[in-house]
Amino acid sequence: MIINLYISNPRGFCAGVTNAIKASNELFQYIKERPIYFYHEIVHNHFLTKELIKKGAIFVNNISFVPDESYVIFSAHGVSDEIERIANEKNLKIIDLTCPLVRKVHKEIQLHQKNGMDIIYIGSKNHQEAKGTLGRLNESKFYIVEDKNDVDTLKPIQIERLAYISQTTLNVDKVKEIIEKIQKRFPNVVGANVDSICHATKNRQNALKNILNNHEIDLILTIGSDISSNSNKLAEIGSEFKVNSYLIEDKNQIESEWIEQNMKIALTAGASAPEILINETIEYFEKNYNAIIHNVVFIEEDVVFHPPRLFRELKKRFETQNI
Ligand code: SF4
């Protein structure tokens, strides 16, 4: 059997995840105390979470469970004012690995609040990023829109001072539709020109669409965890193009009945999916299906983020002691 495998680029780790994972792994060298506490999974990927647990990480969803004065790592999704307040009250040593692009959304929503706006937030109410972002508000009212139908049922207390903002990891086309609907219902609404979806989410979606537009793809495989927002949004693109699409954790979840002779398969990966799982999947297709590999580059990414001050201080202290 021969298949053609079209590998989408960019795929996998974005700058925010690279920064968070690299820093988290290095911290096990710089901090001697164990366990090291992580408030929430550092990024939404089961494989990476398990790897950190093996090293001595404890993940907590309640900041009160972290013993006073311990180190605590904040995940790339960001936290609310309340979580920061409790962490400071407990004298926790915070290493905040919130992605700078999520932090930018926090600043934007707070600016809207300062200008007296109420907020229409486009995103998933149960997602950690949504909780962190909306938890930055203490005066403005907010209304959550998860899909376009929610726009019809919005009943804002006042409609003259409304602003919209979105989660960073959503489906670009669906958010565009939602924004158009919001603008139609509330003509005075203000917001970013398009949305707050980050460049990494957009690039991964556009790279996959580029393959779908230029090759007759029979199947899409997206590597990523079921809890990862941007991985789910990549997999959902299949329904827009009417192509079978599966979100898989790794190669072990590929079902042999999905694969047929001469198939054209598009392979992508969410921003939190590690490269090792992508490479294993490519090898699996080469070995079992004589896959012909096509690397399709839509855009090169050169964004780099850096870890926060406390991380840099710990690193410097470690290096000085080990000279
Ligand atoms: S997906 Fe976007 S917002 Fe999330 S960590 Fe990556 S760059 Fe940051």
Boltz pocket constraint, residues with backbone or C-beta under 6 A from the ligand:
constraints:
  - pocket:
      binder: B
      contacts: [[A, 14], [A, 15], [A, 16], [A, 17], [A, 76], [A, 99], [A, 100], [A, 101], [A, 102], [A, 168], [A, 169], [A, 198], [A, 199], [A, 200], [A, 201], [A, 230], [A, 271]]
      max_distance: 6.0
